[in-house]
């Protein structure tokens, strides 16, 4: 039952990634085509003015969700691949613990970056 719940979260994170990655691509990489539609400023998307235009709570929440979904989806997939290499439950449990700690540390770093950028 636990694996089914984790797998369901994995699929849900993949759906979130599909939507959020599309929004990220439109904002950051298709600015020439869709800039006016999504509110990107004129010029380079990484210029100070463009970043300041996007700074705010909405983008902070967006990138927190994006980072969380990407980390969960990627690290759970990695955990499943590594767990297929062993049959020992103790090794699987240790892998899960290590990957969880790595995920929490990376999410904390990403959350710090998102909050810092939202307060420009």
N, C-alpha and C positions, 0 to 999 in steps of 0.2 A: 504494500500500500504506500509506503514512504517513497519508493522509487517512482511509482506512478504519479504521485504529487509533484516530485521534483521534475519529472519529465514534462508534466503539464506546464509547469513554470518555465521550463526551457522553451517549449513551443510558444507560449505567450510572449516571452522575451524576444523570440524571433519575429513575431508579428509586430511588436513595438519597434524593433530595429528596422524592419522594412519601412514603416511609416516615418520614423524619426530620421533614418538615413536619407530618405527621399527629401524631407524638409531641409536637412543639412546640405545635401547636394544642390538643391535649388538656391539656397541662400549663399553658399560659399563658392560653388563651382559653376553655376549657371547664371551668375549675376548679370552677364552681358545680355542674356536672353530674357531672364525673368526678374531682373533687378527692380523694376518699378512695381511689379506685381507683389513681391514679397517684402518690399520695404528696404532693400539694400541701397546704400547710398552710391552716388556716382563715384567712379574711379576704382582704385584697388580695394578689394574687400578686406585686406589686412592693414590698411592705412589707419592711423589713429582716429580719424573722423568716422570711418565706417565702423570700426570697432566700438567707438563711443555711441554711435547711433543704435547699435544692437545691445549695448549694455543695459541691464535692467533685470528685474526679478523674473520676467517671463523667460528670458534667455538662460538665466541661471537655472531655473526649474527644468527647462528643456534639456540643457546639457547634463544636469543631474540624472534625469530619466534616461537619457541617451547613454551615459557612462554606466549607470547601474544595469541597464538591459544588456549592453555589450559585454560587460564583465561577467554577468551571470551566464549569459548564453555561451560565451567563449570558454569560461573556466569550467562550467558543467560539462561541456562537450569534451574538453581536455581530460577531465576526471573520468568520464566514461571510457575514453580511449585507453587511458592508463590502467583503469580497472580491468579492462579486457585482457591485459597482459598477465594478470595474476589471478589465482583462485583463493589466496589467503585473505580471510576477512580482516585480519590485523593490518595487513598492508593496505587494503582498500580503505579502512578507517583512517589510517595515518595519511594517506593521499588526500582524503576528504578534508582532514583537519588542516593540512599544509595549504591546500588550495583555498580553503575558506579564509585562512589568515592572510594569504597573499591578496585575495580578493578584497578583503576589508581594508588592507593597507592601501591598495591601489584606488579603491573608491574614496577613501579619506583624502588622498592626494588630489584626485579629480574634483572632489567636492570643494576642497580648498581653492583650487584654480577657478572653479565656476563661481564661487562666492566672491573671490577677489576680483574677477573680471566684471561681475555684476555691480560692483561698487566703484567703477571708474568715474 
